Amino acid sequence: MQRTLIVDALNAEKTQDNIVLCGWVRTRRDLGGFSFVEINDGSSLANMQCVIAHNSEAYTAFGTANTGAALCVTGALAPSPGKGQKWEMQVQSIAVFGLADPETFPLQKKRHSDEFLRGIAHLRARTNKYGAAFRIRSEAAHAVHVFFHQRRFALVHTPVLTGSDCEGAGEMFRATALSPDEESAGKDFFNRRCHLTVSGQLEAESLAMGLGRVYSFGPTFRAEKSNTPRHAAEFWMIEPEIAFADIEDIMELGESLVHHVIDHALTRCEADVRLFDNFVDKGLMDRLRGMIAKSFARASYAEAVAILESSGRDFIFPVVCGMDLQMEHERYLTEEHFHRPVIVYDYPKKIKAFYMRANDDNETVAAMDILAPRIGELVGGSQREERLDKLAARLRELSRNPDDYWWYLDLRRFGSAPHAGFGLGFERLLMLLTGIANIRDVIAFPRTPGSLKF
């Protein structure tokens, strides 16, 4: 089907005859011998107004089609006399593909709550808000790939099914081919326990030790029952790993990546971002512009704790040196103290994962988090422990069997080198770009505790 996208028709520089547009009806008005029909095909926030004369064959074919119907129109693109629109479509013929019963179609022209729309996730991409959110998601993903391609990173695909636990949190989904009455892991498909990955980091590290610079961008899974606006059981992670690099390199890389994606969204999705500025999060565009106008703040963990202790704030979680920072602490640092994103580094070893490089004080590790206003932790990364003896000792300290990580330790036996990487939660980045407060609304079909509807 040779058709023109509505976004291209709206941006045309001259009139055109015999163009074909397809889309779904947003509104229909019958007035003065004409039907004024707005259609949208998902390519842009704006609709195309189609004018159908009641004395035409096109009107006969249009029939009772109304909001929600799918159709294809052929006609002339002509200047519109109406305000706020450059072009309109003067329809010559119509093909109606599918009607939508106006009595039961749930997306009438009115405001719907986010909770209601989550219940019809299969239809919500047709709304202005979610159409805009998912276009921004698409452009942001493209920006990520452009960013790494320009820096000569190789895209790698790490396993979804894994026998390794990267984080050690014990919150992994088990994948099995056994029936419920079979229990022995030795009888399972891989002859051992298998899980859905929580991170592709360990595998990406091994690839970086041959390719130099790599990144993965794919789904990860957490079986933690954190029913909060920031957590989902399935989400997407951007995970670069760099050989011959240290923590300073990944702090710079993480900040540059966030700057790049924000700038891309503001440039390529201005109308969609403005929708969120107008109706979801006032001041969003100015805040995003402010984030790319200056460098992120930096503070060591010890400095961050001192700032929180001297704030005079009565936090729900009292600030104690050695604790993991909570959302309220992260928001205070970014929104009230620094008034911009902040990179916190050199965390206590006891609250971080086994693979993070120990600092000379043996109390902290070369780990860093990028914290963003309203979002909290956006990026988490570290310089990886490249010293075989220290990594093996750390595994034993955490009651892990080094033999289970033989291949990971091999990277330290054969040509070990300093290396570093991070993980960026893609959905949290989208929350930053849109001002959307709930992670369920930046994923087309969110997976959360008790929710597997679609």
C-alpha positions, 0 to 999 in steps of 0.5 A: 500500500503506497501511503504517506505518513501523516507526519510527512503530509503535515510537513509538506511544502506544497499542495499534492494531489492523489495522496493516500493517508491511513489511520484511526478516526479521532473525531468526527463532526458533521456540519453544513454538508460536510464531515470533518474527520480527524485521523491519526496514524501514530507518526505524530502527535498532530492529526490530519483533518479530512473534509468529506462532502456529503454529496460524494461517493466517499461519504457513502463509503464512510457511512457510520464510521466514528471514533476508533475506526480504521480507514484509508483516504485518498484525496488532495492536500490543500491549505486549511482555512482553519486556525492552527493547521497548515493543511487539510485533506480534501477527500475523494475516496475512502476505504473503511477497514474496521469499525469501532462500536461507539457504545463499547469503544473505551477511548472516547474523546475525554481525559482518562486516568492512567490507571484506567488506561493500564487496564487497556494497555492494548489500546492506549498507544492510540491516545495522545499521551501514550503515543507521545511516550512511545515515540519518545521511547523509540527515539531515545533508543535510537539515540543510545545506539547512535551514541555508542556507534559514534564512539566505536562501541560494539553492540553485543547480545548477552544471554537472557537465560543464565546460570550466573547471579550477577548481583547476588540479591537472590531475586531472580526468576527461575526458568525451567522445563520441568513439570511441577512434580519434578524437582531435581535440577539435574533433570532440567533442560540445562542439568542445572538451575537456570534463571532470567538474567538480572544483568548482562554485565558479567558476559559483557565484561568478557566480551570487552576483554576481547573487543575493547568497548562493548554495550548491551541493550536488552531486557532484564528481570527482577523477581523482587516484589517492589510494588513501587512507581520505580520498579518493574519485574521486566525492564530494559538496561543499557550496559556498556563495558570498557577495557583499559578504563577506570571509574573516571572514564565511566562517570564521564561516559554516563554523563555524556550518554544522558546529555546526548539522549536528552538533547536528541529528545528535545530536538527530535521529539519537541512536540511530544515532550511539550505535551508532557510539559503542558499536561503532565509535568510543568517546567519539564522542558526547562528542566531538561535544558538545564540538565544539558547546560552544565556538568553534573555535580560530583560528590563522594559518598562520604561527602553526600552523607555529610550533606544529608546529616547537616541538612536539618531534614527529618528523613523517614530513613535516618542518615547513617554512614554506611547505609545505602542511600534511599530515594528521599536522600537522592532527591534531596541531593539532586533537587534541594542541594545541588539542583541538578544531577549528581554523581556519587562515588566511592561507596562503602564496600559492604553495601556493594557487589562482589565485582567492584574494585576495592579502593586502597582504604579497603573500606570503599569501592570504586563505584558510582551512581548518577542520581537525577531529580525526581528519579533518584538512581539513574545509572549504577556502575563501577570499576571492576576488580581486575586483581585475581586474588582480591576478587577470589577473596571477596567471593569467599568473604560473601560465602560464594564458591569461586569455582562457580565463577571459574570463567569470570576469574579466568579473565583475571588469569589471562591478560587481566586489565583495568576495566569498568562499566555501568547499567542505565535503567532505560525506563527511568531515563524515559521517566526523566524525559517525559515527567511520567511518575510511574514506570508502568506508563513508559513500558507498553506492557508492564510486568509488575507483582500480580500483573501479567494481563497482556 
